[in-house]
Amino acid sequence: MRPDLDPEQLDRYSRHIIMNDVGPEGQAALLDTDVLVVGAGGLGAPVLQYLAAAGIGRLGIVDDDVVERSNLQRQVIHGDDDVGRPKVDSAAEFVTGLNPDVTVDRHELRLARENATDLVADYDIVVDASDNFATRFLVNDACTLSGTPFSHGAIFQFEGQVTTFSGDSPCYRCLFPEAPPEGTVPDCATAGVLGVLPGTIGCMQATEVVKLAMDYGETLEGRLVAYDAAEMSFEEIPVAAKPDCPVCGDDPAIASVADASYEGRCSLAED
Amino acid sequence: MHVTVEIAGEDTHELEVDADATYGDLLAPVDLSPHEVSVLVDGEHMPTDQPVEHDHVRVVRLIKGG
């Protein structure tokens, strides 16, 4: 941990530093934490905003998409001039412009079985801000197999979910063992999403990352929060370990991401 | 058998089901498909082909978007 904050950092992070429960040590912990954010879209935007502002020392951004005009209703780190640009470039510029303390790693690629293990191994905490089941299951498996804590968020229309997995047990597959058949669960592109919804859920994910980095407070480990923006209600659902979970169970069938397929149902690989 | 089906973030339903009903059988009456949800008892996922052994379940939707 770096205890030596320079005068500019003492000023920039002064509202953190004056808090008894954060202080210079907590800020130094944030500056010494490496976070991988998978997805620079609806959820990734507020996550990156607040983690950059908080002074997370290194932010990795994974995304293989380009900015589209239809993204701008909710993806607040991208602007109209960014349409057509890779999201990792637009996001990296935003982060650097907000806080030059933050080192940004741009990963303009899709998280895949071939790169997930190495990518995750290079960071302390991972944020699942993805928009598809293949990536969600891959993030879960790579993080759980490596013991890396990660924040999970998901959004749909007026509804959001957020939880935190410690990298041990339970994991996302304890809750959802397999992905649904293709086309059975609609996405935001076809069913829509309230523009401010990812702001709420993404800020909760960023909050969880900040607490994990500072080793402070109670995370959402073992609890999933379901948020209904239409009713402005929050509900907490316990999440328990599944003894026969294929990743974190008593006799796991998936010992590496090579053992699973990340297409279709995201179940065991056939080969 | 009387079962309370609580859909996270949504409504709660009171159902009367056959003694040999499965957890999957609890979903059609509340207009849900087994593919789009997880049925939980005390936080633990219940396979939808397993017979219902609890009088209260929570159902969590599988959400894709980000």
Boltz contact constraints between the chains, C-beta under 6 A:
constraints:
  - contact:
      token1: [A, 39]
      token2: [B, 66]
      max_distance: 6.0
  - contact:
      token1: [A, 41]
      token2: [B, 66]
      max_distance: 6.0
  - contact:
      token1: [A, 42]
      token2: [B, 66]
      max_distance: 6.0
  - contact:
      token1: [A, 43]
      token2: [B, 66]
      max_distance: 6.0
  - contact:
      token1: [A, 129]
      token2: [B, 66]
      max_distance: 6.0
  - contact:
      token1: [A, 130]
      token2: [B, 66]
      max_distance: 6.0
  - contact:
      token1: [A, 131]
      token2: [B, 65]
      max_distance: 6.0
  - contact:
      token1: [A, 131]
      token2: [B, 66]
      max_distance: 6.0
  - contact:
      token1: [A, 154]
      token2: [B, 63]
      max_distance: 6.0
  - contact:
      token1: [A, 155]
      token2: [B, 65]
      max_distance: 6.0
  - contact:
      token1: [A, 156]
      token2: [B, 63]
      max_distance: 6.0
  - contact:
      token1: [A, 156]
      token2: [B, 65]
      max_distance: 6.0
  - contact:
      token1: [A, 159]
      token2: [B, 9]
      max_distance: 6.0
  - contact:
      token1: [A, 161]
      token2: [B, 63]
      max_distance: 6.0
  - contact:
      token1: [A, 175]
      token2: [B, 38]
      max_distance: 6.0
  - contact:
      token1: [A, 176]
      token2: [B, 38]
      max_distance: 6.0
  - contact:
      token1: [A, 176]
      token2: [B, 62]
      max_distance: 6.0
  - contact:
      token1: [A, 180]
      token2: [B, 35]
      max_distance: 6.0
  - contact:
      token1: [A, 180]
      token2: [B, 36]
      max_distance: 6.0
  - contact:
      token1: [A, 180]
      token2: [B, 62]
      max_distance: 6.0
  - contact:
      token1: [A, 181]
      token2: [B, 35]
      max_distance: 6.0
  - contact:
      token1: [A, 184]
      token2: [B, 35]
      max_distance: 6.0
  - contact:
      token1: [A, 185]
      token2: [B, 36]
      max_distance: 6.0
  - contact:
      token1: [A, 185]
      token2: [B, 62]
      max_distance: 6.0
  - contact:
      token1: [A, 185]
      token2: [B, 64]
      max_distance: 6.0
  - contact:
      token1: [A, 187]
      token2: [B, 64]
      max_distance: 6.0
  - contact:
      token1: [A, 187]
      token2: [B, 65]
      max_distance: 6.0
  - contact:
      token1: [A, 188]
      token2: [B, 65]
      max_distance: 6.0
  - contact:
      token1: [A, 193]
      token2: [B, 65]
      max_distance: 6.0
  - contact:
      token1: [A, 226]
      token2: [B, 8]
      max_distance: 6.0
  - contact:
      token1: [A, 226]
      token2: [B, 9]
      max_distance: 6.0
  - contact:
      token1: [A, 228]
      token2: [B, 9]
      max_distance: 6.0
  - contact:
      token1: [A, 235]
      token2: [B, 8]
      max_distance: 6.0
  - contact:
      token1: [A, 235]
      token2: [B, 9]
      max_distance: 6.0
  - contact:
      token1: [A, 237]
      token2: [B, 8]
      max_distance: 6.0
  - contact:
      token1: [A, 237]
      token2: [B, 58]
      max_distance: 6.0
  - contact:
      token1: [A, 237]
      token2: [B, 60]
      max_distance: 6.0
  - contact:
      token1: [A, 238]
      token2: [B, 43]
      max_distance: 6.0
  - contact:
      token1: [A, 239]
      token2: [B, 43]
      max_distance: 6.0
  - contact:
      token1: [A, 240]
      token2: [B, 43]
      max_distance: 6.0
  - contact:
      token1: [A, 240]
      token2: [B, 44]
      max_distance: 6.0
  - contact:
      token1: [A, 242]
      token2: [B, 45]
      max_distance: 6.0
